[in-house]
Amino acid sequence: MISIFVADLREFYPLIESAKKLPGCVVKNPVKGYWRIDAEREINFDRKTLGLRVALWNSALAGGFTGRIARYDRNQLRIVSES
């Protein structure tokens, strides 16, 4: 199981909206200022598709996560389940 905790800030809404459309992802409403994105096996995001600036992209995981980072570069984020 993967969980990503994303700050409830307008700047991160493209990430939240994208996750809502991903098959297998469940987005839970904010609790204590953080959205929670859950998935069983993996989550993939593309920075350019989301329209996020590099500084926001680099802080996308600042709220914490469970899982393993398989790729996190200038344009791609892929988190996979540890099991």
Beta strands, then each sheet from edge to edge (+ up, - down):
strand 1: 2-7
strand 2: 26-31
strand 3: 34-39
strand 4: 42-46
strand 5: 65-66
strand 6: 68-72
strand 7: 76-80
sheet 1: 2+ 3- 1+ 5-
sheet 2: 4+ 7- 6+
end
